[in-house]
């Protein structure tokens, strides 16, 4: 007889919801297109309805008295103390929104439901998910880095989330590793995300391929105009033996490793768990990233240095959101 | 009637010792050349003798019962829990040394003195000194960055030192900001220290001046061979109206600002207190550093962003070492 909670992962494209049992893990989950065109109020009613439906379906079976509440991971800057969400990317029209208050109000008024509600940044939720249920179980301290459309991060120190004084910590994608470079993301030059976010990888890949017109895959897979070049095609090309694609991943790993070396130097964190769609490239990116990370770290700080793949995939967010309800988190 | 403590700052060149009163601040201090050629045992006896002499001089006047102990800041990796010092730069032959144990043993056997002894990294001690007695008094969270021969740092979170899981946190000088660059320090490419440690500034200055042979100061102050170029001459040249020197400081500030932007993104720390000899350049470096810091930080993370000069100068280390005795520090 263990505790259970609802975990919700709010994104610009989809709302994911799951029932998570503390011992058994995920018992059910669904994914729905986010009704982002209806603005914050529409999305809040969507979440409230989904949460109430899930709660109702499982409350008798799992026990109302063992229900710990719901956790919600959201993109953008989240003030988890005040329950405010600020400027979530891919959710236009939100600006600063009192998400927890509104959701609790609506759960009460529309569904007569009251429960604890924990709100956090989506990358923090994913990091906490890996800490409690995934690849981070064995580590006291680590950083989860998500490589996807963007590059995000969440920090676990002493098994707790490190959110920073105003709750915006962990944004490894906004660290500058190429201060004189031309790459840019969100108006900032030379950041990790500008170089190896999805757009960055595509741009980097095109640059490398343009210099190597005789690559087998250049013509056969991507075509001469390189329009189909993406992390996915680069992964296939490299696995298919294309040396140029492997070179692109080498370059991606260099950037990642240099960024992570900064995390080691600054925070004394030495374990990096890598998730997100692009991390599917595995050792294509992990191996060069580790080489650069090690080469860019003082010998006295190399003990325990490790890059480890995440294990919960796209479910890390819902796992972690639910896990926020199980334990007190700093 | 307040508490008092001894603060000791061990460096490769000098041992500084001070009597610090919790309310009154520094009551006395001395500086002695480090007997580094005698190895760890010689330095430990030097410190023990100095500490005992200072204690004896002040114990009756300030009260033995109000003596809180001694704090010691040392260069290199310090394990403040186990009292171990590892590979202190500029102190050859130390490797891994049980500094606290040896010092306590010698205080007892040679001087019959027993007291609490707190050991920490010198940059951490300086950060804590600024927090308790200096420019950091007003801030809950900040990073002290020391610009000198090297670039060091110490992190204060919630008025406590953040040391990291193994005690090596705060090494902002080892963050990579120019991952493709050629600059190098301690075998690592493109770090903040490789670019704007003292050697980095000189090298950067020479590059800029070589491209501008007609600079007034190039011939009159530095001479054509640029041998006299140093942070100090660059400071004088800029204050004297040399536009090229100002350009060099602009470039130094760019690197500093880009590095600090990584601290904001990762740790959500927004106040930077800048000390060390090179920080004497003041706004020559602070102004461009702040511009780049702001330009490299998301708008949602700019609230409270500030660069502030340190206020304790070379005494921050002894202040902070003593302050370690006054309060419980995480």
Boltz contact constraints between the chains, C-beta under 6 A:
constraints:
  - contact:
      token1: [A, 77]
      token2: [B, 300]
      max_distance: 6.0
  - contact:
      token1: [A, 86]
      token2: [B, 300]
      max_distance: 6.0
  - contact:
      token1: [A, 87]
      token2: [B, 300]
      max_distance: 6.0
  - contact:
      token1: [A, 141]
      token2: [B, 165]
      max_distance: 6.0
  - contact:
      token1: [A, 164]
      token2: [B, 267]
      max_distance: 6.0
  - contact:
      token1: [A, 164]
      token2: [B, 268]
      max_distance: 6.0
  - contact:
      token1: [A, 165]
      token2: [B, 141]
      max_distance: 6.0
  - contact:
      token1: [A, 165]
      token2: [B, 268]
      max_distance: 6.0
  - contact:
      token1: [A, 166]
      token2: [B, 268]
      max_distance: 6.0
  - contact:
      token1: [A, 168]
      token2: [B, 268]
      max_distance: 6.0
  - contact:
      token1: [A, 168]
      token2: [B, 301]
      max_distance: 6.0
  - contact:
      token1: [A, 169]
      token2: [B, 267]
      max_distance: 6.0
  - contact:
      token1: [A, 169]
      token2: [B, 268]
      max_distance: 6.0
  - contact:
      token1: [A, 171]
      token2: [B, 265]
      max_distance: 6.0
  - contact:
      token1: [A, 174]
      token2: [B, 265]
      max_distance: 6.0
  - contact:
      token1: [A, 175]
      token2: [B, 262]
      max_distance: 6.0
  - contact:
      token1: [A, 175]
      token2: [B, 265]
      max_distance: 6.0
  - contact:
      token1: [A, 176]
      token2: [B, 177]
      max_distance: 6.0
  - contact:
      token1: [A, 176]
      token2: [B, 258]
      max_distance: 6.0
  - contact:
      token1: [A, 176]
      token2: [B, 261]
      max_distance: 6.0
  - contact:
      token1: [A, 176]
      token2: [B, 262]
      max_distance: 6.0
  - contact:
      token1: [A, 176]
      token2: [B, 296]
      max_distance: 6.0
  - contact:
      token1: [A, 177]
      token2: [B, 176]
      max_distance: 6.0
  - contact:
      token1: [A, 177]
      token2: [B, 179]
      max_distance: 6.0
  - contact:
      token1: [A, 178]
      token2: [B, 179]
      max_distance: 6.0
  - contact:
      token1: [A, 179]
      token2: [B, 177]
      max_distance: 6.0
  - contact:
      token1: [A, 179]
      token2: [B, 178]
      max_distance: 6.0
  - contact:
      token1: [A, 179]
      token2: [B, 258]
      max_distance: 6.0
  - contact:
      token1: [A, 188]
      token2: [B, 296]
      max_distance: 6.0
  - contact:
      token1: [A, 258]
      token2: [B, 176]
      max_distance: 6.0
  - contact:
      token1: [A, 258]
      token2: [B, 179]
      max_distance: 6.0
  - contact:
      token1: [A, 261]
      token2: [B, 176]
      max_distance: 6.0
  - contact:
      token1: [A, 262]
      token2: [B, 175]
      max_distance: 6.0
  - contact:
      token1: [A, 262]
      token2: [B, 176]
      max_distance: 6.0
  - contact:
      token1: [A, 262]
      token2: [B, 262]
      max_distance: 6.0
  - contact:
      token1: [A, 265]
      token2: [B, 171]
      max_distance: 6.0
  - contact:
      token1: [A, 265]
      token2: [B, 174]
      max_distance: 6.0
  - contact:
      token1: [A, 265]
      token2: [B, 175]
      max_distance: 6.0
  - contact:
      token1: [A, 267]
      token2: [B, 164]
      max_distance: 6.0
  - contact:
      token1: [A, 267]
      token2: [B, 169]
      max_distance: 6.0
  - contact:
      token1: [A, 268]
      token2: [B, 164]
      max_distance: 6.0
  - contact:
      token1: [A, 268]
      token2: [B, 165]
      max_distance: 6.0
  - contact:
      token1: [A, 268]
      token2: [B, 166]
      max_distance: 6.0
  - contact:
      token1: [A, 268]
      token2: [B, 168]
      max_distance: 6.0
  - contact:
      token1: [A, 268]
      token2: [B, 169]
      max_distance: 6.0
  - contact:
      token1: [A, 296]
      token2: [B, 176]
      max_distance: 6.0
  - contact:
      token1: [A, 296]
      token2: [B, 188]
      max_distance: 6.0
  - contact:
      token1: [A, 300]
      token2: [B, 77]
      max_distance: 6.0
  - contact:
      token1: [A, 300]
      token2: [B, 86]
      max_distance: 6.0
  - contact:
      token1: [A, 300]
      token2: [B, 87]
      max_distance: 6.0
  - contact:
      token1: [A, 301]
      token2: [B, 168]
      max_distance: 6.0
